[in-house]
Amino acid sequence: MIKKNDVYEIGLFNKPHGLQGEISLTFNDDIFDRVEAPYLVCEMDGILVPFFIESYRFKNDSTALVKLEDVDSAEWAKRFTNVHVFFPKALAKGNAPEQFTWNYFIGFALYTAQNNYVGKVIDVDTSTPNVLFLVQTEDDDEVMIPAHESMIQELDNDERILYMDLPEGLID
């Protein structure tokens, strides 16, 4: 069984393209073009399911047309409309962390540089030029933390821990 911690979101399937089962994928990370991967993972009815890639081609800088194995008609491809697409972290290993998008950090435990637990990164807001981590604290509060490379002090990919040098008073 594939778990959320085993993958990170790279985009969203939009609508079918043509009649042969191609699906438009709006992506925020082109890792599948940099790393040889036989499959992508889709969230179908709340379950993460792998689908093997038959072929893909880029339509523009943020959209690719993807053909999945055994998806051979527009009707079958319609089932993927608005489905979140994930990439297996195990296949991404060997790529430097700076090659990941900010979404890679979803699920990481966030600590201050002084080793104080802040919470778990549950989402990333990239809608503005200032990227923000949405962090759920132990008290079930949600706080926004600026996601900036200069603030990251240490990163433990195996344990999924992020240490950040946060400005004083930011999380008070």
Secondary structure, 3 states (H helix, E strand, C coil): CCCHHHEEEEEEEEEEECCCCEEEEEECCCHHHHCCCCEEEEEECCEEEEEEEEEEEECCCCEEEEEECCCCCHHHHHCCCCCEEEEEHHHHCCCCHHHCCHHHHCCCEEEECCCCEEEEEEEEECCCCCCEEEEECCCCCEEEEECCHHHEEEEECCCCEEEECCCCCCCC
